[in-house]
Amino acid sequence: MNSDYDIIVIGGGPAGSTFARIAASEGQEVLVIDKRKEIGVPVRCGEGLGAREIIKQDLDIPRSAISADIRGAKVVGPDGQEIEWAEEGVTDGWVLERKVFDKWLCELAIDKGAEVRTYTRAIDLIKEEGKIAGVKVAQWGKDEHEIRAPLVVSAEGMEAKIAKKAGFNTVHRLYDVDTCYQYEMKHYDHDNLIELYFGNSLAPRGYVWIFPKADRRANVGIGIGGDLANADKHGIPGADPKVLLDRFIENHEQLKNSSTLDDFGGVISVGAPINEFVKDNFIVVGTAAKQVDPIHGGGIALAMEAGVLAANTALKAKEKGYTKESLLEYEEIWKQTAGKTVAKRLLLRKVMEKLTDDDLNHIFNNINHKELETIMSGNFAGPVAKVVAGRPQLLKVLSALTA
Amino acid sequence: MIKIRHEGCILCAGCASVCPVGALELVGNKIEYYPEKCIKCGTCVKVCPASVIRLEK
């Protein structure tokens, strides 16, 4: 086969750029294509990132990509109960400027030798003798042509059209997504904490967030269960995320007087990852593989972690012709590491969505930040015992966590 | 058929990520709709956070 590159990466987000950086730094000829006109735009994200996650990669995020330093979180229950969890070295993080962050990550890949082409959309897979051999692309909305490489990496994000064409189950069920609306607002004076508000009437099967940014700005957003979304359309009952968000803002002491700078939104994967991440000559990485935290909807850290893992596997798999077998290491390690955390968060999500506001109030009244930390580390037994002691009827729902 | 009110669209492509048949796609700065693929299931209508998609008879 005559190849133009060793590897074609579809998508220049955190997963694709990370993969490309690692592969290019080891001398692979890597092409990253992105259908967007500009890397990092439009932003479809709350922009939060935990510091613990990125330190593993030994990357020094430039100050220009960080909007605000975060100390921790304030979690608020339906009756307004607040649990503040801020612990140095554990809950530190940032609210990013995603446009700057994504471009920086992509530039790192270019610095290592990767080539990047924007406004270049993958239309289809090329197959030769039944094997994936590259992609057909359209550049600037026209100029259709073929680009060949023995390995194609889907870092396509939520849409993941090419991964779907390759046979992966990348379509999302409504139950497995949150539909989100977000404003960037000003002014918002904050305490360097991200704020999360829970309640079934506030945000059914989701939450409202306030992520503080620089210059007295904040991302104020809502995510609700996709299967519960959107009322008054063809008699389908449900809730409109924007209407709920506007209601939250109207009732918020500070935000009701603030202006909006940007309207954005998106749909977040909060279900299980796809079953398989690799096949012959093809890898799926990041949100395209549904590698997203089902509790908070964060995808950046998982995408970057998987990008490193997949690239390291691909480097070794080159001499074996990128067979499925030679690429499996990435999938196996992921399932033994990040996959375990994601599975526990998914279990927690599925239990939480069964709770009424009375249940949530009881829980918020009976746990503190230490127990919140225990829960987020995946150790449910202690907090469950404490909560159930005062509200035995919760045992039935919460026992799923300790089974 | 679905109808997209493009002026209100925030280009999140959420509709495309839930469409079971690939009838929606973000191309450049616009959501493209391929009616020949559409099965009128209404999934995109429900998921759209900006409520700009309608199902038409």
Interface residues (C-beta under 8 A of the other chain):
Chain A: K35 K37 P42 R44 Y119 R121 G141 M158 E159 A160 K161 K164 V171 H172 R173 L174 V177 T179 C180 Y181 G226 D227 A229 N230 K233 H234 I236 G238 D240 P241 K242 D263 F264 G265 G266 V267 S269
Chain B: I10 L11 C12 A13 G14 A16 S17 V18 C19 P20 G22 E25 L26 V27 G28 N29 G42 T43 V45 K46 V47 C48 P49 A50 S51 R54 L55
